[in-house]
Amino acid sequence: MDPARRTILYRVAQEAFTNVSRHAKASRVEVSIQKLPTGICMKINDNGKSFSVERLFNAKGNKRLGLLGMRERLEMVGGRFAIESASGQGTTVTAEIPLGKDSKLVDAVRENQT
């Protein structure tokens, strides 16, 4: 995987861990990374308290900026972002990113880092 895509996955994981630390009150976090035929899938699952994903994405203010940032980073390279959260089951963040080289990707990541 090229450095730009690795950076995107790293930033998504970093934000997910920050959210677990600040909000979930979890005692366990699991990360899995799987190579797919067309890309990479990373899942981050915690056993913490759940939240309403729909309500959070519709909230106003800063409460959703980290989640929106994760989604935007992945979407700018044709990736997919999903969150599932259920009472008693915790939260799972799924990030799928396609493989391959794309000059637009490198430019977008550089712009996003400044």
C-alpha positions in Angstrom: 0.0 0.0 0.0 1.3 3.4 -0.9 2.3 5.9 1.9 -0.8 8.1 1.3 -3.2 5.3 1.9 -1.3 4.1 5.0 -1.5 7.6 6.4 -5.3 7.6 5.9 -5.7 4.3 7.7 -3.4 5.5 10.5 -5.4 8.7 11.0 -8.7 6.8 11.0 -7.4 4.4 13.6 -5.9 7.3 15.6 -9.3 9.1 15.7 -11.2 5.9 16.6 -8.8 5.2 19.5 -9.2 8.8 20.7 -13.0 8.3 20.6 -12.8 5.1 22.6 -10.6 6.7 25.2 -12.8 9.8 25.6 -16.3 8.4 25.3 -16.7 4.6 25.3 -15.4 3.6 28.7 -14.3 0.3 27.1 -12.2 -2.3 28.7 -11.2 -3.9 25.4 -10.5 -2.7 21.9 -9.7 -5.1 19.0 -8.2 -4.1 15.6 -8.3 -6.3 12.6 -6.8 -5.6 9.2 -7.7 -7.8 6.2 -6.5 -7.7 2.7 -9.4 -7.8 0.2 -9.2 -8.5 -3.5 -9.6 -4.8 -4.2 -8.3 -3.2 -1.1 -7.8 -3.2 2.7 -10.5 -3.4 5.4 -9.7 -2.3 8.9 -12.2 -2.9 11.7 -11.9 -1.4 15.2 -14.3 -2.9 17.8 -14.7 -1.9 21.4 -16.9 -3.3 24.2 -17.8 0.2 25.5 -21.0 2.0 25.8 -22.9 2.5 22.6 -24.4 5.6 21.0 -26.9 6.5 18.4 -24.9 6.8 15.2 -27.7 8.5 13.3 -28.3 11.1 16.1 -24.6 11.9 16.3 -24.2 12.4 12.5 -27.3 14.7 12.6 -26.0 16.7 15.6 -24.8 20.3 15.3 -21.5 21.5 16.5 -18.2 19.8 17.3 -19.6 16.5 18.5 -19.2 14.8 15.1 -16.1 16.4 13.6 -13.8 13.4 14.2 -16.3 10.9 12.7 -16.8 13.2 9.7 -13.1 13.6 9.2 -12.7 9.8 9.2 -15.4 9.4 6.6 -14.1 12.3 4.4 -10.5 10.9 4.4 -11.8 7.6 3.1 -14.3 9.0 0.6 -11.6 11.2 -1.0 -9.9 8.0 -2.2 -13.0 6.0 -3.1 -13.1 4.2 0.3 -16.0 3.3 2.5 -16.6 4.2 6.2 -19.2 2.7 8.5 -20.0 2.7 12.2 -22.2 0.3 14.0 -23.1 0.8 17.7 -25.5 -1.3 19.8 -26.3 -1.5 23.4 -24.3 -4.2 25.2 -22.2 -4.8 22.1 -20.1 -1.7 21.9 -19.1 0.0 18.7 -17.4 -1.1 15.4 -15.7 1.3 13.0 -15.1 -0.1 9.6 -12.8 1.5 7.1 -12.3 0.1 3.6 -9.7 1.6 1.3 -9.0 0.6 -2.3 -5.5 -0.3 -3.4 -3.6 1.2 -6.3 -1.8 4.4 -7.1 -3.6 7.7 -7.7 -1.9 11.0 -8.1 -5.0 12.8 -7.0 -4.8 10.9 -3.7 -1.3 12.0 -3.0 -2.2 15.6 -3.7 -5.3 15.4 -1.5 -3.4 13.8 1.4 -0.7 16.5 1.2 -3.4 19.2 1.2 -5.2 17.7 4.1 -2.0 17.5 6.2 -1.3 21.3 6.0 
